[in-house]
Amino acid sequence: MTQAKPEKKQVPLRRGFFKIPEEPGSQPYLVSSRCTNCGKYFFPTRVICLNCGKQSLEEAPLKGKGTLYTYTIARQQLPGALVTPPYAIAAIAMEEGCQVPAVVTEDWDSLDINMDMEVYFEKIQEDAEGNEQMVYKFRPVKK
């Protein structure tokens, strides 16, 4: 009798930064915390609002759009790094008001402060069970 192979899934490389819904056709999204008292967003998620000090935060998805706040170009690979240089390490100012640290591997050489950026999700490797481990990255919005 042959056993059915377990279905391979997409899973975040590191939990807590984004979610991959299980419903077919649903898109992954970045996860933030939003304070129900003052409305501020925080990334990554937190339990205490840095704006008003309350502990009334709820999980909130981010739209995935923002502008390039700042960046630097990495030209050397750190030991154990999964990204091959050159690439940009960036801070993205999201539409919701929080900043997201990001890696930019697409069009990194055309970056300009305040340019429109968008999130996307990419397979970086497979885990021991063969699941696709995913990461989030940003890229310039194509005009």
C-alpha positions, 0 to 999 in steps of 0.5 A: 500500500502506498502512502500519499506524500504530505502536501508541500506548503509555503511557510515563512522563513521566520514567523511573525513578519508575514502570514501566508493564508491557507485559502487557495488564491489568497496572497501573503501579507505583512503583519503589523500591530495597530494600537486600538487607543491611538491608531499607530501601526508598528512593525514587527508586531509588539504588545505595548504601543510606543506612542501612548504606552497602552497594551491595546494592540491588535494584529493588522495587515499592511497593504504592502505599499510604501516609499523608500525612506533610506537604504545602503548597498551590501556588496559582501556576503556575510557568513550564512547569509541567504542573499547573494550580493549586491543588494540593498538593505532598506527602510520602507515607510509604509502607507500606514505610517510604520517603517519596515526593514527590507532587502531589495534585490530587484533593481537595487541599482536604480533606487532613489529616496522617496520612490514608490516601493511594493512588497513581494514574497519569494522562495528562499530555500526548502526545509527538511520536509520539502516545504518552500520557505518564503521571505518578503522583499521589496522592489520599486513599483513599475511605472 
